[in-house]
Amino acid sequence: MNSFDKIKDFRVLFVGDGIIDEYRYVKPRGKSTKTNTLSVEYLKRKEVFRGGVWAAADHLRGLCAQVDVMNGASSMKNVYYVDEVYTTKILNVHEVHQLMDAPKDYDIRDYDLVVVTDFGHSTMTKDLIERVSKESRYLAVNAQTNSMNLGFNMITKYRRADLVVIDELEARLAAHERDAPLEDVILALGYRNIIVTMGARGAIGFDGAFERRAATTEHVVDNMGAGDAFLSVVAPFASAGVSMKELLRIGNAAGAIKCGILGHRKSVDRQSLEAALV
């Protein structure tokens, strides 16, 4: 049985913050002549994507039998002003929106795997963290550091996690270690299965022994959501007992695919993932 066959019948529940990502395309015009203000021309073209936990869940819809999402009562809307030519983000404006529909609750015990994408936007309360920690058969977690929660959304909120996937900054902030070797940081955090992503430098994993793997990204269109794709795709394979060495190979491939996608126009799918793993 190959690795994909091991996870095809999985029932997966994603829990976390819903995010709306809006890309407004602009033409930079330089600096205002009277103030130190960046001047751009809005080109009256935009794209709106469902991001956050919704986008993370989409990466598994073609890999696992059932994928459900449990999000909070509000969502964060991120409005990006994007240079149309180079697709680089110039400015990000955050807005909190209340959702029209009441969030749906799910029986966590019904799922083979629970994946928590904690962006620090209020969904993952202490009570919900305690609940997923107690009721999940297998729990995979990311607690993201971003500009809205810097220093206040640490992975250490989760005392139980069967798999942790965070980036290097998130790991160092959680361990209060800016300069120590990354291996020492990982050991200080104390999780039995942890992967720390390092962007263009690849990823390092620990499951009792350390594994490293170089990144496979050759061309970055947009790095938004690459870490979420890594977590989403790796989580079911980890719960199925796939080796850390193979998890790093799969995760790096998923992250590389996502880096080639603008916004959330597409998700990682089985066909692209298998092609990247050849």
ZAVEX-476810 format. One line per 10 residues: their letters; for each residue x negated, y, z of N, C-alpha, C. Coordinates in steps of 0.1 Angstrom, whole numbers. Atoms other than C-alpha are relative to their C-alpha. Layout:
BEGIN
A> X/Y/Z/X/Y/Z/X/Y/Z; ...
% end
This chain:
BEGIN
MNSFDKIKDF> -9/-12/0/0/0/0/-9/12/0; 7/-12/-1/-14/34/-9/5/10/10; -4/-9/-10/-12/64/13/14/7/-2; -13/-6/3/18/79/-5/11/-9/3; -11/10/-4/38/47/0/2/0/15; -2/0/-14/32/49/37/9/10/5; -8/-11/-6/51/82/41/13/2/-8; -11/-4/9/78/80/14/13/-2/7; -13/2/-7/105/68/38/1/8/13; 1/-8/-12/96/93/65/12/10/1
RVLFVGDGII> -10/-11/-3/123/116/81/-8/10/8; 8/-10/-5/106/149/89/8/12/4; -7/-13/-4/119/179/109/-11/11/2; 8/-12/-2/102/213/106/7/9/9; -5/-10/-10/106/237/135/-9/12/0; 9/-12/0/95/273/134/7/12/-5; -5/-13/4/99/308/122/3/1/-15; -3/-3/14/117/316/90/-5/14/-4; 6/-13/4/100/344/70/5/3/-15; -3/-5/14/111/364/39/-12/8/-5
DEYRYVKPRG> 12/-7/6/81/374/18/4/7/-13; -4/-8/12/89/402/-7/-13/7/-6; 11/-6/7/63/412/-33/5/12/-8; -4/-11/8/68/447/-46/-12/5/-9; 11/-3/8/46/454/-76/-2/15/-3; 3/-14/2/28/487/-79/-12/2/-8; 12/-4/7/2/506/-99/-8/10/9; 7/-9/-8/-25/522/-77/-3/13/-8; 3/-13/6/-29/559/-84/-11/8/7; 11/-7/-7/-57/567/-60/4/6/13
KSTKTNTLSV> -2/-6/-13/-58/589/-29/8/13/-2; -7/-13/1/-34/618/-23/-10/11/1; 9/-11/0/-51/651/-29/0/8/13; -2/-9/-11/-38/667/3/-2/-8/14; 2/8/-12/-40/638/28/-8/-13/-3; 8/13/2/-60/606/33/11/-11/-1; -10/9/2/-31/586/20/-2/-7/-14; 1/7/13/-32/558/-7/12/3/-8; -11/-3/9/-10/567/-36/2/-12/-10; -3/10/10/8/540/-57/13/3/-6
EYLKRKEVFR> -12/-1/8/35/539/-83/8/-13/1; -8/12/-1/63/514/-76/5/-3/-14; -4/4/14/70/496/-109/14/-6/-1; -14/5/0/105/486/-99/2/-14/-4; 0/15/3/97/449/-101/-4/-6/13; 4/7/-13/97/426/-71/4/-15/-1; -4/14/-1/99/389/-62/2/-2/15; -4/3/-14/115/376/-30/-1/-15/2; 2/15/-3/104/342/-15/5/-3/14; -2/6/-13/115/321/14/-13/-6/5
GGVWAAADHL> 13/4/-5/84/317/34/1/-6/14; 1/5/-14/73/306/69/4/-15/0; -4/14/-2/89/273/80/7/-5/-12; -7/5/12/111/271/49/-10/-4/-11; 10/4/11/81/272/25/-8/-12/4; 8/11/-5/61/248/47/8/-13/-2; -8/12/2/90/223/45/0/-4/-14; -1/3/14/92/225/8/-11/-8/-6; 11/8/5/58/210/3/2/-15/2; -2/15/-2/71/176/16/12/-5/-6
RGLCAQVDVM> -13/5/5/104/174/-2/-2/-10/-10; 2/10/9/89/153/-29/-8/-12/4; 9/10/-6/68/132/-6/7/-9/10; -7/8/-11/92/121/22/14/-1/-3; -14/2/3/127/108/21/9/10/5; -9/-11/-5/143/135/43/-9/10/7; 7/-11/-6/130/169/53/11/10/4; -9/-10/-5/151/192/75/-7/11/7; 6/-11/-6/144/226/90/9/6/11; -7/-7/-12/153/241/124/-7/13/2
NGASSMKNVY> 6/-13/-2/146/278/125/8/8/10; -6/-8/-11/155/306/149/11/9/-6; -11/-9/4/183/332/148/-4/12/-8; 5/-12/7/161/359/133/-11/-5/-9; 11/3/9/135/360/105/-8/13/-1; 9/-11/3/105/382/98/0/3/-15; 1/-4/14/106/401/65/-13/7/-2; 12/-6/4/72/409/51/1/6/-14; 0/-7/13/72/435/23/-14/3/-3; 14/-2/5/39/434/4/1/9/-12
YVDEVYTTKI> 2/-8/12/29/461/-20/-12/-5/-7; 10/8/7/9/443/-46/-4/7/-13; 6/-5/13/-14/456/-74/4/-10/-11; -5/9/10/3/442/-105/-10/-6/-8; 11/5/9/-29/437/-125/-8/-11/7; 8/9/-7/-50/420/-99/7/-9/11; -8/7/-10/-22/407/-76/-6/0/14; 6/-1/-13/-41/419/-46/10/8/9; -10/-7/-8/-20/431/-16/-6/12/6; 5/-13/-4/-24/467/-7/5/4/14
LNVHEVHQLM> -7/-3/-13/0/471/23/10/-10/3; -11/9/-4/23/449/43/8/7/11; -10/-6/-9/54/462/61/8/-11/6; -7/11/-7/71/440/87/14/5/5; -13/-3/-5/108/440/95/6/-12/6; -7/12/-6/128/417/119/15/1/-5; -13/1/5/161/406/104/8/-11/8; -9/10/-5/190/388/121/6/-8/-11; -6/9/10/202/358/101/16/0/1; -15/0/0/239/357/91/6/-12/6
DAPKDYDIRD> -5/12/-5/244/321/99/-7/-5/13; 6/6/-12/238/305/133/-10/-11/-3; 10/11/3/207/283/133/6/-14/4; -5/13/-2/215/246/131/-9/-8/9; 8/8/-10/203/223/159/0/-15/-6; 2/14/5/190/188/152/-4/-9/12; 5/9/-10/183/157/173/-14/-4/-3; 14/2/3/146/157/174/-4/-15/1; 4/15/-2/144/120/185/3/-8/-13; -4/7/12/159/110/151/-11/0/-11
YDLVVVTDFG> 10/-2/10/128/120/132/-13/-8/2; 13/7/-1/96/101/125/-11/10/3; 11/-11/-1/76/134/125/7/13/2; -4/-14/-1/81/169/138/-12/9/-2; 11/-9/4/60/197/123/4/14/5; -2/-13/-5/59/230/142/-8/10/-7; 7/-11/6/50/261/123/3/13/9; -2/-11/-10/47/288/151/-7/12/-5; 6/-12/4/41/322/136/1/11/10; 0/-9/-11/47/339/169/11/11/-2
HSTMTKDLIE> -11/-9/3/80/355/157/13/-3/8; -11/1/-10/102/344/187/8/-14/-1; -8/13/0/116/310/175/-5/-10/11; 5/10/-9/93/289/196/-1/5/14; -1/-4/-14/105/298/231/-7/-11/9; 5/10/-10/91/280/262/9/-12/0; -9/11/-1/122/259/263/-1/-9/-12; 1/8/13/119/248/226/-13/-7/0; 13/7/0/82/241/230/1/-12/9; -1/11/-9/90/219/260/8/-11/-6
RVSKESRYLA> -8/10/6/117/202/241/-7/-8/-11; 6/8/11/97/193/210/-12/-8/6; 11/8/-6/68/182/233/5/-13/6; -6/12/-6/91/158/251/6/-10/-9; -9/8/8/113/145/223/-6/-5/-13; 6/4/13/90/142/193/-7/-13/0; 8/12/1/78/108/182/-15/3/-3; 14/-4/4/48/124/165/1/15/-2; -1/-15/0/42/162/169/-13/6/-6; 11/-7/7/20/182/145/3/15/1
VNAQTNSMNL> -2/-14/-4/15/219/154/-10/9/-6; 8/-11/2/1/251/141/6/12/7; -4/-13/-6/2/283/162/-8/11/-7; 7/-9/9/-7/311/138/-4/13/7; 4/-13/-4/-27/342/146/3/10/-12; -2/-10/10/-15/372/126/0/14/6; 1/-13/-5/-14/410/129/11/4/10; -11/-3/-9/19/409/148/-1/-6/13; 0/7/-13/8/386/176/-15/-2/4; 14/2/-2/-30/389/177/-3/-1/15
GFNMITKYRR> 4/2/-14/-42/374/210/11/-6/9; -12/4/-9/-7/363/222/7/-12/-5; -6/12/6/1/332/201/-10/-11/-1; 11/10/0/-24/306/211/5/-14/-1; -4/14/1/-23/269/203/1/-7/14; 0/5/-13/-29/263/240/14/1/7; -14/0/-5/9/270/245/5/-15/0; -4/14/2/12/233/234/-9/-9/7; 8/9/-8/-1/210/260/0/-14/-7; -1/13/7/10/180/239/1/3/-15
ADLVVIDELE> 0/-1/15/2/178/202/-7/-12/-5; 7/11/5/-6/146/183/-9/4/-11; 9/-6/10/-21/167/155/0/15/1; 1/-15/0/-33/203/156/-7/4/-13; 7/-6/12/-42/222/124/0/15/2; 2/-15/-2/-55/258/130/-12/4/-8; 12/-4/7/-80/280/113/-11/4/11; 11/-2/-9/-114/290/128/3/11/10; -3/-12/-9/-103/324/142/10/-5/11; -9/5/-10/-73/307/159/-6/-9/10
ARLAAHERDA> 7/9/-9/-95/281/174/-9/8/10; 9/-8/-9/-121/306/187/8/9/10; -7/-8/-10/-95/329/202/6/-8/11; -6/9/-11/-78/300/220/-10/-5/10; 11/5/-9/-111/288/234/-8/11/6; 8/-11/-5/-124/323/242/-15/-2/-4; 13/3/4/-155/314/222/-3/7/-14; 3/-7/12/-167/339/196/-12/-6/-8; 13/3/6/-202/326/189/-4/-14/1; 4/14/-3/-204/290/201/1/-8/-13
PLEDVILALG> -2/9/11/-208/262/175/14/-4/-1; -14/3/1/-174/253/161/3/-14/6; -3/13/-6/-178/217/173/2/2/15; -2/-2/-14/-181/230/209/13/7/3; -13/-7/-1/-150/252/204/11/-11/-1; -10/11/2/-131/221/192/1/-9/13; 0/9/-12/-142/200/222/6/8/12; -6/-8/-11/-132/229/246/15/0/-1; -14/0/1/-97/229/232/7/-13/5; -4/13/-7/-93/192/242/11/-8/-7
YRNIIVTMGA> -10/8/7/-69/179/215/-7/-12/-6; 7/13/4/-75/143/205/0/-1/-16; 0/-1/14/-67/150/168/2/14/-4; -1/-14/3/-75/184/155/-8/3/-13; 6/-5/13/-84/200/121/-1/15/1; 2/-15/1/-99/235/119/-4/3/-14; 3/-4/13/-98/251/85/-9/12/0; 11/-11/0/-126/275/74/0/7/-13; -1/-7/13/-113/289/41/-9/-6/-10; 9/5/11/-140/287/14/-10/-10/5
RGAIGFDGAF> 10/9/-5/-162/267/37/6/-14/4; -6/13/-2/-138/238/39/7/-2/13; -7/3/-12/-125/221/70/-8/-10/8; 7/9/-9/-138/202/101/11/-7/8; -10/7/-8/-118/175/118/-6/-8/11; 5/8/-11/-121/156/151/10/-9/5; -9/10/-5/-105/124/162/-8/-9/10; 9/7/-8/-132/113/186/-14/1/-6; 13/-3/7/-159/119/160/3/12/-10; -1/-11/9/-165/149/137/-1/-4/-14
ERRAATTEHV> 1/2/14/-158/149/100/0/14/-6; -1/-13/8/-165/178/76/2/-3/-15; -2/1/14/-154/184/41/0/13/-7; 1/-12/7/-162/211/16/14/4/-6; -12/-4/7/-134/232/1/0/-4/-15; -1/4/14/-122/223/-34/6/12/-8; -6/-11/7/-107/257/-43/-10/7/-9; 9/-6/10/-122/271/-75/5/14/-4; -6/-13/4/-98/300/-83/11/3/9; -10/-4/-10/-78/319/-57/9/10/-7
VDNMGAGDAF> -10/-10/5/-46/336/-70/6/7/12; -6/-5/-12/-31/340/-35/-2/-10/11; 2/9/-11/-42/325/-3/11/-1/11; -11/1/-9/-9/331/15/6/-14/1; -6/13/-1/4/299/29/-8/-12/-2; 9/12/3/-26/277/21/-2/-8/13; 1/8/-13/-30/267/58/12/-7/3; -13/7/-2/7/259/60/1/-12/-9; -1/11/9/4/237/30/-9/-11/5; 9/10/-5/-26/219/45/7/-7/12
LSVVAPFASA> -6/6/-12/-7/213/78/12/-9/-5; -12/7/4/26/202/60/-4/-13/-6; 3/12/7/10/177/37/-8/-10/8; 8/9/-8/-15/163/61/8/-7/11; -7/6/-12/10/157/90/5/-14/-2; -6/13/1/29/127/77/-11/-11/-2; 11/9/1/-4/110/66/-7/-3/13; 6/2/-13/-18/116/100/8/-9/9; -9/8/-8/12/101/117/1/-15/-5; 0/13/5/9/71/94/-13/-7/2
GVSMKELLRI> 12/6/-3/-26/64/106/-11/1/-10; 11/-2/10/-47/77/77/-12/6/7; 12/-4/-6/-83/83/86/-2/15/-1; 3/-14/0/-96/118/94/-7/4/-13; 8/-3/13/-120/116/64/10/2/-11; -10/-1/11/-90/111/41/9/11/3; -8/-12/-3/-69/137/59/-6/13/-5; 7/-12/5/-95/163/51/0/1/-15; 0/0/15/-96/153/15/14/4/-5; -14/-4/4/-58/155/12/3/14/3
GNAAGAIKCG> -3/-13/-4/-55/187/31/-7/11/-8; 7/-9/9/-82/205/11/6/1/-13; -6/0/14/-65/194/-21/13/8/1; -13/-8/-2/-31/208/-8/-3/15/1; 3/-14/-1/-47/240/2/-5/7/-13; 4/-5/13/-64/244/-31/11/2/-10; -12/-1/9/-32/238/-50/8/13/3; -8/-12/-5/-14/265/-29/-7/13/-3; 7/-12/3/-42/290/-35/1/4/-15; -3/-2/14/-34/287/-72/14/5/-3
ILGHRKSVDR> -14/-4/2/2/298/-67/3/13/6; -4/-14/-5/14/334/-64/12/-1/9; -11/0/-10/36/338/-33/4/-14/2; -6/14/-1/59/308/-30/8/-3/-13; -7/3/13/68/305/-67/2/-15/-1; -1/14/0/61/268/-64/-5/-6/13; 5/7/-11/53/242/-38/-10/-11/-4; 8/11/3/27/215/-36/10/-12/-2; -8/11/3/42/184/-52/-8/-13/-1; 8/13/1/32/147/-55/-8/0/-12
QSLEAALV> 7/1/12/22/150/-91/-13/8/1; 12/-9/-1/-2/180/-85/-10/-5/10; 9/5/-11/-15/164/-53/-8/-12/-5; 7/12/5/-23/131/-69/-10/3/-10; 10/-4/10/-40/148/-98/-12/6/6; 11/-6/-7/-61/168/-74/-9/-9/8; 8/10/-8/-72/137/-55/-7/-10/-8; 6/10/9/-84/118/-85/-15/2/1
% end
